[in-house]
Amino acid sequence: MFSKVRLEKKQTLLTYNFTKKGSDSLYEYLYKCIKNDILHGTIQIGEKLPSKRTFAKNLGISVITVENAYEQLMAEGFIYSIPKRGFYVSDLKDIDFSEKAVQKDHLILTGGTTSYLADFTSNQTDSQIFPFTIWARTMREILNENQTQLMINPPCGGVMELRESIANYLHDFRGMIIKPEQIIIGAGTEYLYGLLIQLLGNDKIYGVENPGYPKIARIYDSMKISYKIIDIDEDGVPINSLEQEHVDIIHLSPSHHFPTGIVTPVSRRYELLGWACKNENRYIIEDDYDSELRLSGKPIPTLQSIDVSDKIIYMNTFTKTLSSTVRISYMVLPNALTERFYERLSFYSCTVSNFEQYALARFMESGSFEKHINRLRNYYQHKRDAILSIFRQNPLGKYITIREEEAGVHFLIHIRTKKSEEEIISNAKSNGIKLAPLSKYNMKEQKQQQFNNTYVINYSSIDLSQLDKIAAALYKIIL
């Protein structure tokens, strides 16, 4: 580890010539210059670096460029920060220079905030869309009326009032006929996956969609579970791949696949149900994470609603419909697994507080959740339409193809350019745009090329007032 020292030395005025940066992006070149000066003693141990804003002004570059350079230096231990004081050079005596540098993709901006002009990788909910007034009133009602219940530990599956509200909601809006006892509440889908693996067994072979949500594979890795990466086609997961790989449990997002946006057609859905019925150990985990946010057309029926063999484990979350910071998720277990859950895992305590569960139950029972969903759809549809309109009207429109924009809060954009994906991402970052390539979600090296220069555009946190600047910046980046 690098040592931190507190030497109050005079701050050095640093200046660098960016005409010599070559193929490096601005922030990469600045990072290398500062690192080189630290290693050669030009900038000494304990010395304070210029503030980001002052440094950017002196060099004639953006604050974001300086911020990214500092974050890379901090990630590698060359500098450290002191809250409200600034950035200082670390004591390098314990450095092992053979250590691999931290990958830039894993860097997190200090304080969890971002100063990007547009962060298309963020799923953060815009604060103006959250129903703060109604939620605050609901919380006050719960605190006044449910004081006794709030102090009683909930059942392992969660507060019954919330499970009943969810069951009613799923019946009315998703056509699912279930009992509240089948619903298990948890603080995030990651926690629920841990329960599922214990319930289904670690001797099973799990299937992961490719491209897909990387965290699923990481959960399986962390729990030493055997899994197979299943390439999807234009209709989703092919049945022959499941058979060839001897998969027992397959994770799917059939109503709106992440990240491709594919909707699995009815014919493939029945094929999947037929596959699951062939063996008593087979189950399908249906991840319906943003089904409420289909912006056009009728809602897609769930697999669970057409399953007559009790083979679907349905999962959903409130992080998309309420806020990315609301860690309330749930799963609906088939009847046989419900009995097994209570027999084997009922010793687990519910990981969501009573306060939140009772408040959410009241929020749903009062009709406020339904009204919020309708408002949310209108809000995101307006946002999506505004973004697509600007992108297509701008000179940028000649170089892009937009796909899968009808559901959820993300779409795909393919850029026709001679630049490499690495160049696009690096140049975008230097210009205040954060992009996530579709290839990032690919788990097989040999299929990398087919995803080249296609990007997953999550627009939930984009500031519409900055759209002209964003489009102009993207156009500059790809030329």
C-alpha positions in Angstrom: 0.0 0.0 0.0 1.0 3.6 -0.5 1.6 5.8 2.5 -0.1 9.0 3.1 1.8 11.9 4.5 0.7 15.3 5.7 3.4 17.7 4.7 2.1 21.2 4.1 4.4 22.3 1.3 3.9 25.2 -1.0 1.6 24.2 -3.9 3.5 23.9 -7.2 2.3 25.6 -10.4 2.2 22.8 -12.9 2.1 23.3 -16.7 2.2 20.9 -19.6 2.4 21.1 -23.4 -0.6 19.2 -24.8 0.7 19.4 -28.4 2.9 16.5 -27.6 0.2 14.2 -26.4 0.2 12.0 -29.5 -2.7 9.5 -29.6 -3.4 9.8 -25.9 -6.6 11.5 -24.8 -6.2 14.7 -22.8 -6.8 13.1 -19.4 -4.4 10.1 -20.2 -1.6 12.5 -21.2 -2.1 14.7 -18.2 -2.1 11.6 -15.9 1.1 10.4 -17.5 2.8 13.8 -17.1 1.9 14.1 -13.4 2.9 10.5 -12.7 6.2 11.0 -14.4 6.9 14.2 -12.4 6.1 12.3 -9.2 8.4 9.4 -10.1 11.3 11.7 -10.9 10.8 13.9 -7.8 9.7 17.0 -9.7 6.6 16.8 -7.6 7.6 15.7 -4.1 6.1 13.6 -1.4 3.4 15.4 0.5 3.2 18.2 -2.0 -0.3 19.6 -2.7 -1.5 19.4 -6.3 -3.5 22.3 -7.8 -7.3 22.3 -7.3 -9.1 20.7 -10.3 -10.8 24.0 -11.3 -7.6 26.1 -11.0 -5.5 23.5 -12.8 -8.1 23.2 -15.6 -8.2 27.0 -16.0 -4.4 27.3 -16.1 -4.0 24.5 -18.7 -7.0 25.5 -20.8 -8.8 22.2 -20.5 -12.0 21.0 -18.9 -12.4 20.2 -15.2 -13.5 16.7 -16.2 -10.2 16.1 -17.8 -8.3 17.0 -14.6 -10.8 15.0 -12.5 -10.3 11.9 -14.6 -6.5 12.2 -14.4 -6.6 12.7 -10.6 -8.9 9.7 -10.3 -6.5 7.5 -12.2 -3.6 8.7 -10.1 -5.6 8.0 -6.9 -6.6 4.5 -8.1 -2.9 3.7 -8.5 -2.0 5.2 -5.2 0.3 8.0 -6.5 -1.9 10.7 -4.8 -4.6 10.8 -2.2 -7.3 13.3 -1.2 -8.1 15.0 2.1 -11.8 16.2 2.2 -12.0 20.0 1.7 -8.3 20.3 1.6 -7.2 18.9 -1.8 -5.0 16.3 -3.4 -1.5 15.3 -2.1 1.4 13.2 -3.4 1.7 9.8 -1.6 4.9 8.4 0.0 6.1 6.1 -2.8 8.7 4.1 -0.8 6.5 1.0 -0.6 5.5 0.9 -4.3 5.7 -2.3 -6.2 5.9 -1.0 -9.8 5.3 -4.5 -11.1 1.7 -4.3 -9.9 -1.0 -4.1 -12.5 -2.6 -0.7 -12.6 -6.3 -0.5 -11.8 -8.4 -0.6 -14.9 -9.9 2.7 -15.9 -13.3 1.2 -16.4 -13.5 0.4 -12.7 -12.7 3.9 -11.4 -15.4 5.7 -9.3 -15.5 9.4 -9.1 -14.8 10.8 -5.6 -17.9 11.2 -3.5 -20.1 9.1 -5.8 -21.1 12.1 -7.8 -20.3 12.9 -11.4 -19.6 16.1 -13.4 -20.0 14.5 -16.8 -21.9 16.4 -19.4 -23.7 13.1 -20.1 -23.3 9.8 -18.3 -25.0 7.2 -20.5 -23.9 4.4 -18.2 -25.8 5.6 -15.1 -29.2 4.2 -14.0 -29.6 7.0 -11.5 -33.2 8.2 -11.2 -33.9 11.9 -11.8 -35.0 13.4 -8.5 -37.8 15.4 -10.2 -39.7 12.2 -11.1 -39.7 10.7 -7.6 -43.0 11.3 -5.7 -41.4 12.9 -2.6 -44.6 14.6 -1.4 -46.8 11.5 -1.5 -44.0 9.3 -0.2 -43.4 11.6 2.8 -47.2 11.7 3.5 -47.3 7.9 3.4 -44.4 7.6 5.7 -46.0 9.9 8.2 -49.2 7.9 8.1 -47.3 4.7 8.7 -45.4 6.2 11.6 -48.6 7.4 13.2 -50.9 4.4 12.5 -48.6 1.3 12.5 -46.3 1.9 15.5 -46.9 -1.5 17.0 -46.4 -3.4 13.7 -43.2 -1.4 13.0 -41.6 -2.9 16.1 -42.5 -6.5 15.3 -40.0 -8.5 13.3 -41.5 -9.4 9.9 -41.8 -13.0 8.6 -38.8 -14.3 6.6 -40.6 -13.6 3.3 -41.5 -10.0 4.2 -44.4 -8.1 5.6 -47.7 -9.7 4.5 -49.3 -6.4 3.7 -46.6 -5.7 1.1 -46.7 -9.2 -0.4 -50.5 -8.9 -0.7 -50.2 -5.6 -2.5 -47.6 -7.0 -4.9 -49.8 -10.1 -5.6 -52.8 -7.8 -6.4 -50.6 -5.6 -8.6 -49.2 -8.6 -10.5 -52.7 -10.0 -11.0 -54.2 -6.7 -12.3 -51.3 -5.6 -14.5 -49.3 -8.7 -15.4 -52.0 -11.4 -15.5 -50.3 -13.5 -12.8 -52.4 -15.5 -10.4 -50.3 -16.1 -7.3 -50.6 -16.3 -3.5 -48.8 -13.7 -1.3 -47.0 -16.6 0.4 -45.1 -17.3 -2.9 -43.6 -13.8 -2.8 -40.2 -13.3 -1.0 -39.0 -9.8 -0.3 -35.3 -8.9 -0.3 -32.9 -6.0 -0.3 -31.9 -6.2 -4.0 -31.9 -9.0 -6.5 -28.3 -10.0 -5.6 -29.5 -11.1 -2.1 -32.4 -13.0 -3.6 -30.0 -14.8 -6.0 -28.0 -16.0 -3.0 -31.2 -17.5 -1.5 -32.1 -19.1 -4.8 -28.8 -20.8 -5.2 -29.2 -22.3 -1.7 -32.7 -23.3 -2.5 -32.0 -24.9 -5.9 -28.6 -26.3 -5.1 -25.0 -25.6 -6.0 -24.8 -28.9 -7.8 -26.9 -27.6 -10.7 -25.6 -26.0 -13.9 -26.8 -22.5 -14.3 -27.1 -20.6 -17.7 -26.3 -17.0 -18.3 -27.3 -15.0 -21.4 -24.6 -13.6 -23.6 -24.5 -10.7 -24.0 -26.0 -10.2 -20.6 -25.9 -8.7 -17.2 -22.3 -9.4 -16.0 -23.3 -9.3 -12.3 -25.2 -12.6 -12.6 -22.0 -14.4 -13.7 -20.0 -12.7 -10.9 -22.5 -13.9 -8.3 -22.2 -17.5 -9.6 -18.4 -17.1 -9.5 -18.4 -15.8 -6.0 -20.5 -18.8 -4.8 -18.4 -21.4 -6.8 -21.4 -22.3 -9.0 -21.0 -24.1 -12.3 -22.5 -22.0 -15.1 -22.5 -21.9 -18.9 -22.5 -18.8 -21.1 -25.4 -19.1 -23.6 -25.2 -17.0 -26.8 -28.6 -15.5 -27.6 -30.0 -15.1 -31.1 -32.6 -12.7 -32.5 -35.3 -14.4 -30.5 -33.4 -14.8 -27.2 -32.0 -18.0 -25.8 -31.9 -21.0 -28.2 -33.2 -24.3 -26.8 -30.6 -26.4 -28.5 -27.9 -24.4 -26.7 -29.5 -25.2 -23.3 -29.6 -28.9 -24.3 -26.0 -29.0 -25.5 -24.7 -27.3 -22.4 -26.8 -29.5 -20.1 -28.2 -26.4 -18.3 -30.5 -26.9 -15.4 -31.4 -23.3 -14.5 -31.5 -20.5 -17.0 -31.7 -16.8 -16.2 -33.7 -14.8 -18.8 -35.1 -11.3 -19.3 -37.6 -12.2 -22.1 -39.8 -9.1 -22.0 -36.9 -6.7 -22.5 -33.5 -8.3 -22.7 -30.6 -6.3 -21.2 -28.6 -5.0 -22.9 -29.8 -5.8 -26.4 -33.5 -4.9 -25.9 -34.7 -8.1 -27.6 -38.2 -9.3 -26.8 -38.6 -13.0 -26.8 -41.6 -14.0 -29.1 -44.4 -16.2 -27.9 -43.2 -19.2 -30.0 -39.8 -19.2 -28.3 -41.4 -18.7 -24.9 -43.4 -21.9 -25.3 -40.3 -23.7 -26.4 -38.5 -22.6 -23.3 -41.4 -23.8 -21.1 -41.3 -27.1 -22.9 -37.6 -27.4 -22.3 -38.1 -26.8 -18.5 -40.8 -29.4 -18.3 -38.5 -32.2 -19.5 -36.7 -32.5 -16.2 -37.8 -32.0 -12.6 -34.6 -30.1 -11.8 -35.0 -27.5 -14.6 -36.3 -24.0 -13.8 -36.4 -20.7 -15.5 -35.5 -17.5 -13.7 -37.6 -14.8 -15.3 -36.1 -11.3 -14.7 -38.8 -8.8 -15.4 -36.8 -5.8 -14.2 -38.3 -3.0 -16.2 -41.5 -4.5 -17.7 -43.6 -1.5 -16.4 -41.6 0.9 -18.6 -42.7 -0.4 -22.1 -43.2 2.9 -23.9 -45.3 1.7 -26.8 -47.6 -1.2 -27.6 -49.2 -3.5 -25.1 -47.3 -4.9 -22.2 -45.6 -8.3 -22.9 -47.2 -11.2 -21.0 -44.8 -12.8 -18.5 -43.6 -16.3 -18.8 -45.0 -17.0 -15.4 -48.5 -16.1 -16.6 -48.5 -18.7 -19.3 -46.7 -21.4 -17.3 -48.9 -24.4 -16.3 -46.1 -26.6 -15.0 -44.8 -24.4 -12.1 -41.4 -24.0 -13.6 -40.9 -20.2 -13.5 -39.2 -18.2 -10.8 -40.3 -14.6 -11.4 -38.1 -11.7 -10.2 -38.7 -8.0 -10.2 -37.5 -4.9 -8.4 -38.7 -1.4 -7.5 -35.3 0.2 -8.4 -36.5 1.0 -11.9 -39.9 2.3 -11.0 -39.2 4.2 -7.8 -35.5 4.9 -7.5 -32.1 3.2 -8.1 -31.5 3.8 -4.3 -34.7 1.9 -3.2 -33.3 -1.5 -2.6 -36.6 -3.5 -2.5 -36.8 -6.5 -4.8 -39.0 -9.6 -4.8 -39.2 -13.1 -6.3 -42.3 -15.3 -6.9 -41.5 -18.9 -6.3 -43.4 -21.9 -7.8 -45.5 -23.8 -5.3 -43.1 -26.6 -4.8 -40.1 -24.3 -4.2 -42.2 -22.2 -1.9 -42.7 -25.2 0.4 -39.0 -26.0 0.2 -38.1 -22.4 1.0 -40.1 -22.4 4.2 -38.7 -25.8 5.2 -35.0 -25.0 4.6 -34.5 -21.2 4.6 -37.1 -19.7 6.9 -34.4 -19.0 9.5 -33.3 -16.0 7.4 -34.6 -12.6 8.4 -36.1 -10.3 5.9 -33.5 -7.8 4.8 -35.9 -4.8 4.1 -37.0 -2.7 7.0 -40.6 -2.7 8.2 -40.8 1.0 7.7 -40.1 0.8 4.0 -42.3 -2.3 3.5 -45.4 -0.8 5.2 -44.9 2.5 3.4 -44.6 0.8 0.0 -47.6 -1.4 0.7 -49.7 1.7 1.5 -48.3 3.5 -1.5 -49.5 0.6 -3.7 -52.9 0.0 -2.0 -53.8 3.7 -2.4 -53.3 3.7 -6.1 -50.3 6.0 -5.9 -48.0 3.5 -7.4 -50.2 3.0 -10.5 -50.4 6.8 -11.0 -46.6 7.1 -10.6 -46.0 4.4 -13.2 -48.2 6.2 -15.7 -46.4 9.5 -15.0 -43.1 7.7 -15.3 -43.9 6.3 -18.7 -44.9 9.7 -20.0 -41.8 11.3 -18.6 -39.4 8.7 -20.1 -41.3 8.7 -23.4 -40.9 12.5 -23.6 -37.2 12.2 -22.7 -36.5 9.4 -25.2 -38.3 11.3 -28.0 -36.4 14.5 -27.3 -33.0 12.6 -27.3 -33.8 10.7 -30.5 -35.1 13.9 -32.2 -31.9 15.9 -31.5 -29.6 13.0 -32.4 -31.3 12.5 -35.7 -31.5 16.2 -36.6 -27.9 16.8 -35.7 -25.1 16.1 -38.2 -24.5 13.2 -35.9 -27.6 11.5 -37.4 -25.8 10.6 -40.6 -23.4 8.4 -38.6 -25.6 6.5 -36.2 -28.3 3.8 -36.3 -30.6 3.5 -33.3 -32.3 0.3 -32.2 -34.5 -1.2 -29.5 -35.9 2.1 -28.3 -39.4 1.0 -27.5 -39.0 -0.2 -23.9 -37.1 0.5 -20.7 -34.8 3.5 -20.3 -32.0 2.5 -22.6 -31.5 1.9 -26.4 -28.7 0.9 -28.6 -26.8 3.2 -30.9 -24.4 1.9 -33.5 -21.7 4.4 -34.7 -20.3 4.2 -38.2 -16.8 5.5 -37.9 -13.2 4.5 -38.8 -12.2 5.0 -35.1 -11.8 2.1 -32.8 -14.1 1.5 -29.9 -11.2 2.3 -27.5 -10.7 5.7 -29.2 -14.4 6.6 -29.1 -14.7 5.8 -25.4 -11.5 7.6 -24.5 -12.3 10.7 -26.6 -15.8 10.7 -25.3 -14.6 10.7 -21.7 -12.3 13.6 -22.4 -15.3 15.5 -23.8 -17.5 14.8 -20.8 -19.4 11.9 -22.2 -19.4 8.4 -20.6 -20.2 5.5 -22.8 -20.7 1.8 -22.3 -20.1 -0.4 -25.3 -22.3 -3.4 -26.0 -19.0 -5.4 -26.1 -18.6 -4.7 -22.4 -21.5 -7.1 -21.8 -20.1 -9.8 -24.0 -18.5 -12.7 -22.2 -16.9 -14.5 -25.2 -13.8 -13.1 -26.9 -14.5 -14.7 -30.3 -17.8 -12.8 -30.6 -16.4 -9.4 -29.8 -16.3 -8.1 -33.3 -20.1 -8.3 -33.9 -20.7 -5.8 -31.2 -18.0 -3.3 -32.3 -18.9 0.4 -31.9 -22.4 -0.3 -30.6 -23.2 1.4 -27.4 -25.8 1.0 -24.6 -27.4 4.4 -24.1 -29.1 4.7 -20.7 -30.9 8.0 -20.7 -32.6 8.0 -17.3 -30.2 10.7 -15.8 -29.6 12.8 -18.9 -30.2 16.5 -18.6 -32.5 17.5 -21.5 -31.3 21.1 -21.4 -27.8 19.9 -22.5 -29.0 17.8 -25.5 -27.6 20.2 -28.1 -24.2 20.2 -26.4 -24.3 16.4 -26.0 -25.1 15.8 -29.7 -22.4 18.2 -30.8 -19.8 16.5 -28.5 -20.7 13.1 -29.9 -20.4 14.3 -33.4 -17.0 15.8 -32.7 -15.9 12.5 -31.1 -16.7 10.2 -34.0 -15.2 12.3 -36.8 
